[in-house]
């Protein structure tokens, strides 16, 4: 079964600190919205544009986005990738092991 949280510190006398997967998803969504030429895909029953996998306390983020027509695809996707990584690190103090950005189309 997939894990739904990442443990930041192991059990101590006061308990343990863990961050839920939904927190990382919210940070990634905000990060995509912050990039000017990137458009986040709408989530539906069959389409999951933002996938987060936690295996052995390692975080893997896969984001599907659209690029605004006329923008540099390589530069925009790299900016989204860096923004997600930096925001996760800044807001949680946890380094994501992998951030993958897939461009699925263009927004006109």
C-alpha positions as a printed Julia matrix, in Angstrom:
108×3 Matrix{Float64}:
   0.0    0.0     0.0
   1.21   3.48   -0.8
   2.26   5.76    2.0
   0.23   8.97    2.51
   2.78  10.94    4.52
   6.5   11.63    4.91
   8.11  11.3     8.32
  10.38  14.27    9.06
  11.72  12.97   12.33
  11.36   9.56   13.88
   9.43   8.83   17.04
  10.65  10.8    20.04
   9.28  11.29   23.53
   6.91  13.98   22.2
   5.77  12.05   19.12
   6.74  12.18   15.47
   6.41  14.89   12.84
   4.99  13.88    9.46
   3.63  15.78    6.46
   0.64  14.5     4.53
   0.74  14.02    0.76
  -2.04  16.6     0.29
   0.28  19.32    1.66
   2.84  18.61   -1.05
   0.07  18.57   -3.67
  -1.17  22.01   -2.58
   2.37  23.41   -2.7
   2.89  22.01   -6.22
  -0.42  23.47   -7.44
   0.45  26.9    -6.06
   3.91  26.67   -7.64
   2.47  25.93  -11.08
   0.03  28.84  -10.76
   2.93  31.17   -9.91
   4.68  30.59  -13.24
   3.41  33.08  -15.83
   3.3   30.89  -18.96
   2.28  27.6   -17.33
  -1.32  26.43  -17.1
  -2.41  23.76  -14.64
  -4.73  21.08  -16.05
  -8.11  20.56  -14.42
  -8.46  17.37  -12.44
 -11.29  15.06  -13.45
 -12.38  11.53  -12.8
  -9.97  10.1   -15.36
  -7.27  12.8   -15.5
  -4.85  13.28  -12.6
  -2.5   16.06  -13.74
  -0.56  16.08  -10.48
   0.69  12.77   -9.14
   2.62  12.36   -5.92
   4.25   9.1    -4.92
   5.87   8.44   -1.58
   8.01   5.32   -1.45
  10.39   4.57    1.4
  10.04   8.15    2.69
  11.08   9.59   -0.71
   8.88  12.05   -2.59
   8.32  11.84   -6.35
   6.21  14.55   -8.03
   4.89  14.28  -11.59
   3.1   17.34  -12.98
   1.29  17.57  -16.32
   0.91  21.15  -17.57
   0.03  23.17  -20.66
   2.17  26.02  -21.95
   0.71  29.3   -23.18
   1.06  29.65  -26.93
   4.2   31.54  -27.95
   6.14  30.85  -24.74
   9.44  28.99  -24.65
   8.51  25.4   -23.72
  11.9   24.34  -22.37
  12.38  27.47  -20.28
   8.83  27.4   -18.88
   8.88  23.71  -17.96
  12.28  24.1   -16.3
  10.97  27.1   -14.35
   7.97  25.07  -13.16
  10.23  22.21  -12.12
  12.56  24.49  -10.15
   9.64  26.39   -8.59
   8.01  23.2    -7.31
  11.29  21.89   -5.89
  12.21  25.18   -4.22
   8.73  25.78   -2.74
   8.54  22.26   -1.29
  11.98  22.73    0.25
  11.21  26.23    1.55
   7.77  25.46    2.99
   8.45  22.03    4.49
  12.22  21.71    4.79
  12.04  18.45    2.82
  13.92  17.84   -0.45
  11.88  16.13   -3.14
  13.82  13.28   -4.76
  12.29  13.76   -8.19
  10.2   16.46   -9.86
   9.05  15.62  -13.38
   7.15  18.09  -15.59
   5.31  16.78  -18.66
   4.01  19.25  -21.25
   0.73  17.91  -22.65
  -0.23  20.73  -24.98
  -0.65  24.44  -25.52
  -3.15  26.98  -24.21
  -4.36  29.45  -26.85
